[in-house]
């Protein structure tokens, strides 16, 4: 798949680079940043000239509305380099569309596709040497937008800044995680912003997750805000449950993010002949499946981790362990996705986009 855009971008190259100080074989996730970033401001009712500039701090007035009313959204993407140093993106137009859905929900200006895609592709060309090739690593891309307009009055801002920053990264999670099914707190509510990638959604997750960690768990399985009877997400990821040989996930809604990895898993599972169901799932069904032995797998799915296996979960002061299987759907599906992302196999879905 190829996407062609033309939009003039002012490029200011950094006079120095930190790349020689980076151990690309031992990368943490999202802690080392490349030399440049893409920046475009919105003011006077229109987007201004886009720029690629050296990675640098942001200067804002204390009255900037991001600090007071939380107009902030983001996306998570990755770029990959194959054995011949070709650079690829994975389903980038889905990220553009979802970011604009988030922008609309938070009364922020939508970003023209040309600004997003051409800016991203030009940034990747400038930063090509930063894209790692080690197994399990990737070039994590963080497009984000926030309110820069000033004022203490409670209303949408009149100015915004869109930035794309990048971080060469290793795996998000290593190994399996143990999760706690949440019985009190909620990630989102009906009519809220749960379907948007709003910064506040994640801020609200930190405290319940912290409480779960104090009990020995690494993450939380979120349940519905009304009854806490239905499973919704796993931490910041969509959730998949394998009962016998059927792979289940919950439907998206105004509470649940329309995950790009989630959609990819469902498409690949269908192509592999794996039975899937998209429906509401009760906590009680998960417990029953664990107790009768039909629960085979549980995993989270998202851009950062792709697939994160869950080894066990806690509910009402009782722990439930997942069986150890030799061949899992999670392992198969992750390999199918990453092989497409890294150009190690054909792409029958036309998801892979070559940048350079």
C-alpha positions in Angstrom: 0.0 0.0 0.0 1.3 3.5 -0.8 0.0 6.9 0.1 1.1 10.1 -1.6 0.6 13.5 -0.2 2.2 16.9 -1.0 2.4 19.5 1.6 5.3 21.9 2.1 7.2 21.3 5.3 9.9 23.5 6.8 12.8 21.3 7.9 15.4 22.5 10.5 18.0 19.8 11.1 19.6 19.4 14.5 23.3 20.4 14.7 24.0 17.5 17.1 22.8 13.9 17.5 22.6 11.5 20.5 22.4 8.4 18.4 26.0 7.2 19.1 25.1 7.1 22.8 22.1 4.7 22.4 22.4 0.9 22.8 19.9 -0.2 20.2 20.2 -3.8 21.5 19.0 -2.9 25.0 16.2 -0.4 24.6 13.6 0.5 27.2 10.2 1.4 25.9 9.7 5.1 25.3 12.6 6.5 27.3 15.1 7.4 24.5 14.0 10.0 21.9 15.2 10.7 18.4 16.7 14.0 17.2 13.7 15.6 15.6 10.0 16.1 15.9 7.2 17.3 13.7 5.2 20.4 14.9 2.2 22.2 13.5 0.2 24.9 15.2 -3.5 25.7 14.8 -4.5 29.4 15.3 -6.7 32.0 13.8 -9.0 29.3 12.7 -6.5 27.4 10.5 -3.4 25.1 10.5 -0.1 26.9 10.1 3.0 25.9 8.2 4.1 22.4 9.4 7.7 22.1 10.6 10.3 19.4 11.4 12.6 20.8 14.2 15.1 19.4 16.7 13.6 17.6 19.6 13.2 20.2 22.3 11.2 21.4 25.3 7.8 23.1 24.9 7.2 26.6 26.3 3.6 27.5 27.4 2.0 30.2 29.4 0.5 29.1 32.8 -2.9 30.1 31.4 -2.7 27.6 28.5 -6.0 25.7 28.6 -4.3 22.3 28.5 -3.4 22.8 32.1 -6.9 23.7 33.2 -9.4 21.8 31.0 -7.4 18.8 29.7 -7.9 19.2 25.9 -5.2 16.6 25.1 -5.3 13.6 22.7 -2.8 11.2 21.3 -2.1 8.2 19.1 0.3 5.3 19.3 2.0 4.0 16.1 5.2 2.2 15.1 7.6 2.2 12.2 9.6 -0.9 11.3 12.7 -1.5 9.2 13.2 -4.7 7.3 16.4 -6.5 6.4 17.0 -4.2 3.4 16.5 -1.1 5.5 13.1 -0.3 4.0 10.8 1.6 6.4 7.2 0.6 6.9 4.1 1.8 8.8 1.2 -0.4 9.8 -2.3 0.8 9.1 -1.5 4.5 9.6 -4.7 5.8 8.1 -6.6 4.1 10.9 -4.6 6.2 13.3 -5.4 9.4 11.4 -9.1 8.6 11.4 -9.1 7.7 15.1 -7.2 10.8 16.1 -9.8 13.0 14.4 -12.6 11.1 16.1 -10.9 11.9 19.4 -10.4 15.6 18.3 -14.0 16.0 17.5 -15.2 14.5 20.8 -12.9 16.9 22.7 -14.0 20.0 20.6 -10.5 20.2 19.0 -9.7 20.9 15.4 -9.4 17.9 13.1 -6.0 17.4 11.5 -5.9 17.3 7.7 -4.7 13.9 6.4 -2.0 15.6 4.4 -0.5 17.3 7.5 -0.5 14.1 9.5 0.7 11.6 6.8 3.2 13.8 4.9 4.6 15.2 8.2 5.0 11.7 9.5 6.6 10.3 6.4 9.1 13.2 6.1 9.9 12.8 9.8 10.7 9.1 9.3 12.9 9.9 6.4 14.9 12.4 8.5 15.1 9.9 11.4 15.6 6.7 9.4 18.9 5.9 11.2 17.1 5.9 14.5 14.7 3.0 13.5 16.0 -0.2 15.2 16.2 -3.6 13.6 16.7 -5.8 16.6 14.1 -8.5 17.1 11.2 -7.2 19.2 12.2 -3.6 18.8 10.5 -0.8 16.8 10.3 2.9 16.3 7.5 4.1 18.5 5.6 7.1 17.2 3.6 9.4 19.4 1.4 11.9 17.6 -0.4 14.2 20.1 -2.3 17.4 20.2 -3.1 19.8 23.1 -4.6 23.2 23.8 -2.2 26.1 23.7 -4.9 28.8 23.7 -5.0 30.8 26.9 -7.7 31.7 29.4 -9.3 30.5 32.7 -12.8 30.5 31.3 -14.2 27.0 30.8 -14.5 26.8 27.0 -12.6 25.2 24.2 -9.2 26.8 23.4 -8.7 28.9 20.3 -5.2 27.5 19.6 -3.6 24.1 19.6 -0.3 22.4 18.8 0.1 19.0 17.0 3.4 17.2 17.5 4.8 13.9 16.4 7.7 12.7 18.5 9.5 9.3 18.3 11.3 6.9 20.5 13.3 3.8 19.4 12.0 1.2 21.8 12.3 -2.4 23.0 9.4 -4.6 24.0 6.6 -2.9 26.1 6.1 -5.9 28.3 8.4 -8.9 28.9 6.7 -12.1 29.9 3.2 -12.7 31.1 1.2 -10.4 33.5 -1.1 -11.1 36.3 -4.3 -8.9 36.5 -7.0 -7.9 39.0 -10.6 -7.7 37.9 -11.8 -4.2 39.0 -14.9 -4.2 41.2 -15.1 -0.5 42.2 -13.5 1.9 39.8 -14.3 2.4 36.2 -12.2 3.4 33.2 -15.0 5.2 31.4 -18.8 5.7 31.4 -21.7 5.7 29.0 -21.7 9.0 27.0 -18.1 9.8 28.1 -14.8 9.8 26.2 -13.7 6.2 26.6 -13.7 5.6 22.9 -11.3 8.6 22.4 -7.5 8.5 23.1 -7.8 11.4 25.6 -5.0 11.8 28.1 -7.4 12.0 31.0 -8.6 8.5 30.3 -5.2 7.2 31.2 -4.7 9.5 34.1 -7.8 8.1 35.6 -6.5 4.6 35.4 -3.3 5.2 37.3 -4.7 5.1 40.8 -6.8 1.9 40.6 -3.8 0.3 38.8 -1.5 1.4 41.6 -3.9 -0.2 44.2 -3.8 -3.5 42.1 0.0 -3.4 42.1 0.1 -3.1 45.8 -1.8 -6.4 45.9 0.7 -8.1 43.7 -0.9 -7.6 40.3 0.6 -5.8 37.3 -2.6 -4.6 35.7 -6.4 -4.2 35.9 -9.2 -5.7 33.9 -11.8 -3.0 33.7 -15.5 -3.8 34.1 -18.6 -1.8 33.1 -19.3 1.4 35.1 -22.9 0.4 36.0 -22.8 -3.1 37.5 -19.2 -4.2 37.2 -20.6 -7.5 35.8 -19.2 -7.2 32.3 -15.5 -7.3 31.1 -14.4 -4.3 29.1 -10.6 -3.8 28.7 -7.3 -5.0 30.1 -5.3 -2.0 31.4 -4.8 0.3 28.4 -5.5 -2.5 25.9 -8.4 -4.4 24.4 -9.0 -7.8 25.8 -9.3 -11.2 24.2 -10.5 -14.4 25.9 -10.1 -17.9 24.5 -12.7 -20.4 25.7 -12.1 -23.8 24.3 -11.2 -23.0 20.6 -13.2 -19.8 20.3 -11.6 -16.4 20.6 -13.9 -13.8 22.2 -13.6 -10.0 22.6 -16.1 -7.4 23.6 -17.8 -5.0 21.1 -16.5 -1.4 20.9 -18.7 1.3 22.3 -18.5 4.9 23.6 -16.6 3.3 26.6 -14.2 1.1 24.7 -11.4 2.1 22.3 -11.7 0.9 18.7 -8.2 -0.7 18.8 -6.3 -1.1 15.6 -4.5 -4.2 16.9 -7.9 -5.5 18.0 -9.3 -5.2 14.4 -6.1 -6.8 13.0 -6.4 -9.8 15.3 -10.0 -10.4 14.4 -9.2 -10.3 10.6 -6.1 -12.6 10.9 -8.0 -15.0 13.2 -10.7 -15.3 10.6 -8.1 -15.9 7.8 -6.5 -18.6 10.0 -9.8 -20.3 10.5 -10.1 -19.5 14.2 -13.6 -19.1 15.4 -14.3 -15.6 16.9 -17.1 -14.0 18.7 -17.6 -10.3 19.4 -20.1 -10.0 22.3 -20.5 -8.9 25.8 -18.7 -11.1 28.3 -19.7 -11.4 32.0 -17.1 -11.8 34.7 -19.1 -14.8 35.9 -18.6 -16.5 32.5 -14.8 -16.0 32.8 -14.8 -17.4 36.3 -16.9 -20.4 35.2 -14.7 -21.1 32.2 -11.6 -21.0 34.5 -13.2 -23.4 37.0 -14.4 -25.9 34.4 -11.1 -25.9 32.4 -12.5 -24.3 29.2 -10.6 -21.1 29.7 -7.4 -21.5 27.6 -6.0 -18.0 27.1 -6.4 -14.4 28.2 -4.4 -11.6 26.6 -4.4 -7.8 26.0 -3.9 -6.3 22.6 -2.6 -2.9 21.7 0.0 -1.1 19.6 2.7 -0.9 22.2 2.7 -4.6 23.3 0.9 -6.1 20.2 -0.2 -9.0 22.4 0.4 -9.3 26.1 -0.3 -12.7 27.6 -2.1 -12.9 31.0 -0.9 -15.7 33.2 -3.6 -15.3 35.9 -6.3 -13.0 37.3 -7.7 -12.2 40.7 -11.3 -11.6 41.7 -12.9 -11.3 45.1 -9.8 -12.3 46.9 -9.3 -15.4 44.9 -6.7 -16.1 42.2 -7.3 -18.0 39.0 -4.4 -19.4 36.9 -4.3 -19.8 33.1 -3.1 -23.1 31.8 0.4 -23.3 30.2 -0.2 -24.3 26.6 2.5 -25.3 24.0 0.8 -23.6 21.1 -1.3 -20.5 21.8 -3.5 -18.3 19.7 -1.7 -15.3 21.2 1.7 -16.5 20.0 0.4 -17.3 16.5 -1.5 -14.0 16.0 1.4 -11.9 17.3 3.7 -13.6 14.8 1.3 -13.0 12.0 1.0 -9.3 12.8 4.7 -8.7 13.4 5.7 -10.6 10.2 3.4 -8.2 8.2 4.7 -5.2 10.1 8.4 -6.0 9.5 7.9 -7.1 5.8 8.8 -10.8 6.5 5.7 -12.1 4.8 3.1 -11.0 2.3 0.4 -8.6 3.3 -3.0 -9.9 2.0 -4.8 -7.2 4.0 -3.0 -4.3 2.4 -2.1 -2.9 5.8 1.6 -2.2 5.3 2.7 1.2 4.0 6.2 1.7 2.6 7.7 5.0 3.6 11.2 4.9 2.2 
